[in-house]
Amino acid sequence: MRKLITLLLCCVLSLTASASTQRGSSQQTATRPNIILIMADDQGYETIGANGGTSYKTPNIDRLAANGMRFENAYAHPLCTPSRVALMTGQYNFRNYTSFGELRLSEKTFGHMLRDAGYKTAIVGKWQLSERDFQAPFHFGFDEYLLWHFGMRVNGVQTPGAQGSRYWDPVFYHDGKLLPNAKGKFGPDVMADFVEQYIQKHQAEPFFLYYPLVLPHDPWIAPPGDPTPGEFPTEVTVAGTRGATPGDKESEERQRRFAAMVEYADKLVGRVNAQLDTLKLSEKTLVIFTGDNGTFPALRSTINGRQMNGAKGRPTDAGTHVPLIAQWKGQIPAGKVNQDLIDFTDFLPTLAEITGASLPAGVTVDGRSFAPQLRGQKGEPREWIFCHYDPRWANFTFTRYAQDKQYKLYYDGVLYDYRQDPLEKTPLAPTSLTPAQEKSRQKLQKVLDTLK
């Protein structure tokens, strides 16, 4: 009898422990948010209404900022592939960037990291990275994909003209196969439909959706609802594009179409948020919106009463300053503005801290998590950010620089006060630096000397 009682007691304790473990596991799962990372293509900081921009209508992105946190000092690289490599791997480009449109198959990405942590993973949008015969997105940690700028290399051989359109009559690849029946469809809508289906399908489990939009990159097109049909081609290559010319008919039409494309990109952000609200996932989902580099140089915008041209491809502020807005209802304080410096290597460690994922093993992660800031805490803000820029494409030139909130120091020793001189026309004379300027110069020089 005594043995029977002891046995029953052990069973009860075992069941209690098991139930407790299951509750703990479900509680842990409940605190791990879904992640939706949306990245616009060629859309600088100045294009967003919440940032003070007045040239475009961005009500849905502005609503993200009102419900979450807006960062005023987030910086990407001047061009898309360098930014994407840094964003996905958490490493500065001198460690792992090889050439434009490439990411070495040996690299570890946030796709690997979150898939290994138990997340369902997908990428929908612009790829422009290594392909490995349609398998690369799987290889880089994504369970599913729908991609443009893909399928251009078959058996390692470049296929001329295979890129196709990202807009009307799009050429997209879905999990290794050319997407059929795309004639007459608008590419961004096709991708948005896929995103909605993905969220619907995985709403009961943690998911990571990387959504690099194809908008509002050139060619300047008429999105659905725009009265002017057809495409308006890029004027010349980015590096040689002249600035916007007020009063010039061609420049004004390009400007008008870009505005329509920005507003359509905002509409796509609104579709994501509306579905999260409908499925009651807003308190379970971290939504991040950013851009991959500055706006195209032939476009002008007004921000806080000041007119400026975009500077995509160039390392000036207008080429690298990007929007960064995060919403996670119930977790991120609403309506907050953060002044901390953020660079693109910071995203991977931030997602790791928020989800409890382990950082990729055997890899130097250069980024610093801003997860505490998202929760309203001080965190460990950066004193500087760094950029190694070597695009190896077109006629863009190599450069390296480090910057704090006021000054930017290039590898050749040239120092700018980029807040007062955003176009970087007048270097600070080395013999006339104030004590504060000299202190910043020494700090930034140490960064350049260390990161090689």
C-alpha positions as CSV (number, residue, x, y, z in Angstrom):
1,M,0.0,0.0,0.0
2,R,2.8,2.4,0.9
3,K,4.6,1.6,-2.4
4,L,1.3,2.3,-4.3
5,I,0.9,5.7,-2.6
6,T,4.5,6.5,-3.3
7,L,4.0,5.5,-7.0
8,L,0.8,7.6,-7.3
9,L,2.6,10.6,-5.7
10,C,5.4,10.3,-8.2
11,C,3.0,10.2,-11.1
12,V,1.2,13.3,-9.8
13,L,4.5,15.2,-9.4
14,S,5.5,14.1,-12.9
15,L,2.3,15.2,-14.5
16,T,2.5,18.5,-12.6
17,A,6.0,19.1,-13.7
18,S,5.1,18.2,-17.3
19,A,2.1,20.6,-17.2
20,S,4.3,23.3,-15.8
21,T,6.9,22.7,-18.5
22,Q,4.2,22.9,-21.2
23,R,2.8,26.1,-19.7
24,G,6.3,27.6,-19.6
25,S,6.9,26.5,-23.2
26,S,3.6,28.1,-24.4
27,Q,4.3,31.2,-22.4
28,Q,7.7,31.5,-24.0
29,T,6.2,31.0,-27.4
30,A,3.6,33.7,-26.7
31,T,6.3,36.2,-25.9
32,R,8.1,35.6,-29.1
33,P,6.6,37.9,-31.7
34,N,6.1,37.4,-35.3
35,I,8.5,39.6,-37.3
36,I,7.6,41.5,-40.5
37,L,10.5,43.5,-41.9
38,I,9.5,45.8,-44.7
39,M,12.2,47.6,-46.7
40,A,11.4,50.1,-49.4
41,D,13.6,50.3,-52.5
42,D,15.2,53.8,-53.0
43,Q,13.2,55.7,-50.5
44,G,15.1,58.0,-48.2
45,Y,14.3,59.5,-44.9
46,E,12.8,62.7,-46.4
47,T,9.9,60.9,-48.1
48,I,8.0,60.0,-45.0
49,G,5.4,62.4,-43.5
50,A,6.1,61.4,-39.9
51,N,9.7,62.4,-40.5
52,G,8.7,65.9,-41.6
53,G,8.4,65.2,-45.3
54,T,5.6,67.1,-47.1
55,S,6.1,66.0,-50.7
56,Y,4.2,62.7,-50.5
57,K,1.2,61.1,-48.7
58,T,2.3,58.3,-46.4
59,P,-0.6,57.9,-44.0
60,N,-0.1,54.2,-43.2
61,I,3.6,54.6,-42.5
62,D,2.8,57.6,-40.4
63,R,0.3,55.5,-38.5
64,L,3.0,53.0,-37.8
65,A,5.1,55.8,-36.2
66,A,2.1,57.0,-34.2
67,N,1.5,53.5,-32.8
68,G,5.2,52.8,-32.3
69,M,8.7,54.3,-32.4
70,R,10.4,56.4,-35.0
71,F,14.2,56.6,-35.3
72,E,15.7,59.8,-36.6
73,N,19.3,58.6,-37.1
74,A,19.2,55.3,-39.0
75,Y,21.7,54.8,-41.8
76,A,22.0,52.3,-44.6
77,H,24.7,52.0,-47.3
78,P,24.4,54.2,-50.4
79,L,23.3,51.3,-52.7
80,C,21.0,48.3,-52.4
81,T,23.2,45.2,-52.5
82,P,25.7,46.6,-49.9
83,S,22.8,47.4,-47.6
84,R,21.1,44.1,-48.1
85,V,24.3,42.1,-47.3
86,A,24.9,44.1,-44.1
87,L,21.2,43.9,-43.1
88,M,20.9,40.1,-43.6
89,T,24.3,39.2,-42.0
90,G,24.9,41.8,-39.3
91,Q,28.4,42.3,-40.7
92,Y,30.2,45.3,-42.2
93,N,30.9,44.9,-45.9
94,F,34.7,44.6,-45.6
95,R,34.1,41.2,-44.0
96,N,31.8,39.6,-46.6
97,Y,30.9,41.7,-49.6
98,T,32.3,40.4,-52.8
99,S,30.5,42.0,-55.7
100,F,27.2,43.7,-56.7
101,G,24.3,41.3,-56.8
102,E,26.1,38.6,-54.8
103,L,26.1,37.1,-51.3
104,R,28.5,34.3,-50.7
105,L,26.7,31.0,-50.1
106,S,28.9,30.4,-47.0
107,E,27.3,33.4,-45.2
108,K,24.8,33.1,-42.4
109,T,21.7,35.3,-42.4
110,F,18.9,36.3,-40.1
111,G,16.9,33.8,-42.1
112,H,19.1,31.0,-40.8
113,M,19.0,32.4,-37.3
114,L,15.2,32.6,-37.0
115,R,14.5,29.4,-38.8
116,D,16.9,27.6,-36.4
117,A,15.0,29.3,-33.5
118,G,11.7,27.7,-34.7
119,Y,10.3,30.4,-36.9
120,K,8.6,29.9,-40.2
121,T,10.5,32.1,-42.7
122,A,9.8,33.7,-46.0
123,I,11.1,36.4,-48.3
124,V,8.9,38.3,-50.7
125,G,10.2,41.1,-52.9
126,K,13.5,42.1,-54.5
127,W,16.4,39.6,-54.3
128,Q,19.4,40.8,-56.3
129,L,21.7,38.3,-54.6
130,S,23.3,35.0,-55.3
131,E,20.9,32.4,-56.8
132,R,22.5,28.9,-57.0
133,D,20.0,27.8,-59.6
134,F,16.9,28.8,-57.7
135,Q,18.0,27.3,-54.4
136,A,19.8,30.2,-52.7
137,P,16.8,31.6,-50.8
138,F,16.3,28.2,-49.2
139,H,20.0,27.9,-48.6
140,F,20.0,31.3,-46.8
141,G,17.3,30.3,-44.4
142,F,14.0,31.0,-46.0
143,D,11.3,28.3,-46.2
144,E,9.4,30.0,-49.0
145,Y,10.0,32.8,-51.4
146,L,8.4,35.0,-54.1
147,L,11.1,37.1,-55.8
148,W,12.0,39.5,-58.5
149,H,15.5,40.1,-59.9
150,F,15.9,36.4,-59.7
151,G,16.2,33.4,-62.1
152,M,18.9,35.2,-64.1
153,R,21.5,32.5,-63.8
154,V,20.7,28.9,-64.9
155,N,23.4,26.4,-64.2
156,G,25.6,29.3,-63.2
157,V,25.2,31.0,-66.6
158,Q,23.7,34.5,-66.9
159,T,20.5,34.6,-69.0
160,P,20.3,37.8,-71.0
161,G,17.0,39.7,-70.5
162,A,15.8,37.3,-67.8
163,Q,15.3,40.0,-65.1
164,G,12.0,41.1,-66.6
165,S,9.6,43.6,-65.1
166,R,8.9,44.1,-61.4
167,Y,5.8,46.1,-62.2
168,W,3.3,45.4,-65.0
169,D,3.5,41.9,-66.5
170,P,6.0,40.9,-63.8
171,V,8.7,38.2,-64.0
172,F,8.6,36.5,-60.5
173,Y,9.9,33.2,-59.2
174,H,8.0,31.3,-56.6
175,D,9.9,28.5,-54.7
176,G,12.1,27.7,-57.7
177,K,9.6,28.1,-60.5
178,L,8.6,30.9,-62.8
179,L,5.3,32.4,-61.6
180,P,2.6,31.7,-64.3
181,N,-0.3,33.8,-65.4
182,A,1.3,37.2,-64.6
183,K,0.3,38.9,-67.8
184,G,-1.7,42.1,-67.1
185,K,-0.9,42.0,-63.4
186,F,0.8,44.6,-61.2
187,G,3.8,43.0,-59.5
188,P,3.6,44.7,-56.1
189,D,-0.1,43.6,-55.9
190,V,0.9,40.0,-56.7
191,M,3.5,40.2,-53.9
192,A,1.0,41.8,-51.5
193,D,-1.5,39.0,-52.1
194,F,1.2,36.4,-51.3
195,V,2.1,38.3,-48.1
196,E,-1.6,38.2,-47.0
197,Q,-1.8,34.5,-47.8
198,Y,1.4,33.8,-45.9
199,I,0.2,35.6,-42.8
200,Q,-3.1,33.9,-42.9
201,K,-1.5,30.5,-43.3
202,H,1.0,30.9,-40.4
203,Q,-1.0,33.0,-38.0
204,A,-1.0,30.3,-35.3
205,E,2.8,29.9,-35.2
206,P,5.8,32.4,-35.0
207,F,6.8,33.6,-38.4
208,F,9.5,35.8,-39.9
209,L,8.5,37.6,-43.1
210,Y,11.2,39.7,-44.9
211,Y,9.4,41.9,-47.3
212,P,11.9,44.0,-49.4
213,L,9.4,46.0,-51.6
214,V,10.1,46.5,-55.3
215,L,8.6,50.0,-55.0
216,P,9.3,53.0,-55.5
217,H,12.5,52.2,-57.6
218,D,12.6,53.4,-61.2
219,P,11.4,53.0,-63.9
220,W,8.8,55.6,-63.2
221,I,5.5,53.8,-63.8
222,A,1.8,54.4,-63.4
223,P,0.5,52.2,-60.6
224,P,-3.1,51.0,-60.6
225,G,-5.5,54.0,-60.4
226,D,-3.0,56.4,-62.0
227,P,-4.5,58.1,-65.1
228,T,-1.2,58.1,-67.2
229,P,-0.3,54.6,-68.6
230,G,3.1,53.2,-69.5
231,E,6.6,53.5,-68.2
232,F,8.8,56.6,-68.0
233,P,12.4,55.3,-68.3
234,T,15.3,56.2,-66.1
235,E,17.1,59.3,-67.5
236,V,20.6,57.9,-67.3
237,T,22.6,55.7,-64.9
238,V,22.3,56.6,-61.2
239,A,25.9,57.9,-61.0
240,G,25.4,60.3,-63.8
241,T,21.9,61.5,-63.2
242,R,21.4,65.2,-63.1
243,G,19.3,66.6,-60.3
244,A,15.6,67.4,-60.6
245,T,14.8,70.5,-62.6
246,P,11.7,72.4,-61.5
247,G,9.7,73.6,-64.5
248,D,11.2,70.9,-66.9
249,K,8.3,68.8,-68.3
250,E,10.3,65.6,-68.2
251,S,11.5,66.2,-64.7
252,E,8.0,67.1,-63.4
253,E,6.4,64.0,-64.9
254,R,9.1,61.8,-63.3
255,Q,8.4,63.6,-60.0
256,R,4.7,63.1,-60.3
257,R,5.0,59.4,-61.0
258,F,7.5,58.9,-58.1
259,A,4.9,60.5,-55.8
260,A,2.3,58.0,-57.0
261,M,4.7,55.1,-56.4
262,V,5.6,56.2,-52.9
263,E,1.9,56.5,-52.1
264,Y,1.3,53.0,-53.5
265,A,4.1,51.6,-51.4
266,D,2.4,53.2,-48.4
267,K,-0.8,51.5,-49.4
268,L,1.0,48.1,-49.3
269,V,2.2,48.8,-45.8
270,G,-1.4,49.6,-44.9
271,R,-2.5,46.2,-46.2
272,V,-0.1,44.4,-43.9
273,N,-1.3,46.4,-40.9
274,A,-5.0,45.9,-41.7
275,Q,-4.6,42.2,-41.9
276,L,-2.8,42.0,-38.6
277,D,-5.6,43.9,-37.0
278,T,-8.2,41.7,-38.6
279,L,-6.5,38.5,-37.4
280,K,-5.8,40.1,-34.0
281,L,-2.1,39.7,-34.5
282,S,-1.0,43.3,-33.9
283,E,0.0,42.6,-30.3
284,K,1.9,39.5,-31.4
285,T,3.8,41.1,-34.3
286,L,6.8,43.4,-34.6
287,V,6.5,45.4,-37.8
288,I,9.6,47.3,-38.9
289,F,9.7,49.7,-41.9
290,T,13.0,51.0,-43.4
291,G,14.6,51.8,-46.7
292,D,17.7,50.3,-48.4
293,N,19.4,53.6,-49.4
294,G,18.6,57.2,-50.3
295,T,16.2,58.5,-52.9
296,F,17.2,58.6,-56.6
297,P,19.3,61.7,-57.4
298,A,16.9,63.0,-60.1
299,L,14.1,63.5,-57.5
300,R,13.5,66.4,-55.2
301,S,11.6,66.4,-51.9
302,T,10.7,68.9,-49.2
303,I,11.3,68.1,-45.5
304,N,10.8,70.5,-42.6
305,G,10.5,73.3,-45.1
306,R,13.9,72.5,-46.8
307,Q,14.1,71.3,-50.4
308,M,16.7,68.5,-51.2
309,N,17.6,66.1,-54.0
310,G,18.1,62.4,-53.4
311,A,21.6,61.1,-53.4
312,K,21.3,57.3,-54.0
313,G,24.8,55.9,-54.7
314,R,26.6,58.6,-52.9
315,P,27.9,58.5,-49.2
316,T,26.4,61.9,-48.3
317,D,23.5,62.1,-45.8
318,A,20.9,62.1,-48.5
319,G,22.3,58.9,-49.9
320,T,22.4,57.0,-46.6
321,H,19.8,58.5,-44.2
322,V,16.8,56.2,-44.2
323,P,13.5,55.9,-42.4
324,L,13.2,53.4,-39.5
325,I,9.9,52.9,-37.8
326,A,8.8,50.0,-35.6
327,Q,5.4,49.0,-34.2
328,W,4.6,46.2,-31.7
329,K,1.4,47.1,-30.0
330,G,1.6,46.7,-26.2
331,Q,5.4,46.4,-26.2
332,I,6.8,49.4,-28.0
333,P,5.6,52.7,-26.4
334,A,3.4,54.6,-28.9
335,G,4.4,57.8,-30.5
336,K,8.0,57.7,-29.3
337,V,11.0,59.3,-31.2
338,N,14.5,57.9,-30.7
339,Q,17.7,59.8,-31.5
340,D,20.2,56.9,-31.2
341,L,22.4,56.1,-34.1
342,I,21.4,52.9,-35.9
343,D,23.2,51.1,-38.8
344,F,22.1,48.1,-40.9
345,T,24.3,45.7,-39.0
346,D,22.2,46.3,-36.0
347,F,19.0,44.5,-37.3
348,L,20.3,40.9,-36.9
349,P,21.3,41.2,-33.2
350,T,18.1,43.1,-32.5
351,L,15.9,40.3,-33.9
352,A,18.0,37.8,-32.0
353,E,17.4,39.5,-28.7
354,I,13.7,40.0,-29.3
355,T,13.1,36.4,-30.3
356,G,15.6,34.7,-28.0
357,A,17.4,33.3,-31.1
358,S,21.1,32.4,-30.9
359,L,23.5,34.6,-33.0
360,P,25.1,32.7,-35.9
361,A,27.9,30.6,-34.5
362,G,31.5,31.3,-35.6
363,V,30.6,34.7,-37.1
364,T,31.7,38.2,-36.1
365,V,28.5,40.1,-35.6
366,D,29.3,43.8,-35.9
367,G,25.8,45.1,-35.0
368,R,24.5,46.3,-31.7
369,S,21.0,45.4,-30.6
370,F,18.5,48.2,-30.2
371,A,15.8,45.9,-28.7
372,P,16.0,47.7,-25.3
373,Q,15.3,51.0,-27.0
374,L,12.2,49.4,-28.7
375,R,10.9,48.6,-25.2
376,G,11.4,52.1,-24.0
377,Q,14.7,51.5,-22.2
378,K,18.0,53.3,-22.6
379,G,20.0,50.3,-23.9
380,E,23.5,50.8,-25.1
381,P,23.4,53.5,-27.8
382,R,26.1,53.7,-30.4
383,E,28.6,56.5,-30.3
384,W,29.4,56.0,-34.0
385,I,28.4,54.1,-37.1
386,F,30.7,52.8,-39.8
387,C,30.4,52.1,-43.5
388,H,32.7,50.3,-45.9
389,Y,31.4,51.0,-49.3
390,D,33.0,49.2,-52.3
391,P,30.0,48.5,-54.7
392,R,32.2,47.3,-57.6
393,W,29.5,48.3,-60.0
394,A,29.0,51.0,-62.6
395,N,31.3,54.0,-61.9
396,F,30.7,54.2,-58.1
397,T,33.9,54.6,-56.2
398,F,35.3,53.0,-53.0
399,T,35.1,54.8,-49.7
400,R,35.1,54.2,-46.0
401,Y,33.9,56.4,-43.2
402,A,32.8,56.6,-39.6
403,Q,30.3,59.1,-38.3
404,D,28.8,60.2,-35.0
405,K,25.7,62.4,-34.6
406,Q,27.6,65.5,-35.9
407,Y,30.7,64.7,-37.8
408,K,31.8,62.2,-40.5
409,L,35.4,61.2,-41.0
410,Y,36.5,59.5,-44.3
411,Y,39.4,57.1,-44.6
412,D,41.5,59.7,-46.3
413,G,41.3,62.0,-43.3
414,V,38.7,64.4,-44.6
415,L,36.3,65.5,-41.9
416,Y,32.8,67.1,-42.3
417,D,30.2,68.6,-40.1
418,Y,27.5,66.8,-42.0
419,R,24.7,68.4,-39.9
420,Q,25.7,71.9,-41.0
421,D,27.0,70.8,-44.4
422,P,24.9,67.8,-45.6
423,L,26.2,68.0,-49.1
424,E,29.7,67.8,-47.8
425,K,31.0,70.7,-49.8
426,T,33.4,72.2,-47.2
427,P,35.8,70.0,-45.3
428,L,36.8,71.1,-41.8
429,A,40.4,72.4,-41.9
430,P,42.6,70.1,-39.7
431,T,44.4,73.1,-38.3
432,S,41.2,74.9,-37.2
433,L,39.3,72.3,-35.3
434,T,37.6,73.1,-32.1
435,P,38.4,70.9,-29.1
436,A,35.0,69.1,-29.6
437,Q,35.7,68.6,-33.3
438,E,39.2,67.2,-32.5
439,K,37.7,64.9,-29.9
440,S,35.3,63.5,-32.5
441,R,38.0,63.2,-35.1
442,Q,40.2,61.1,-32.8
443,K,37.3,58.9,-31.8
444,L,36.3,58.3,-35.5
445,Q,39.9,57.8,-36.5
446,K,40.2,55.0,-34.0
447,V,37.1,53.3,-35.5
448,L,38.6,53.5,-39.0
449,D,42.0,52.2,-37.7
450,T,40.3,49.2,-35.9
451,L,37.8,48.1,-38.6
452,K,40.1,46.7,-41.3
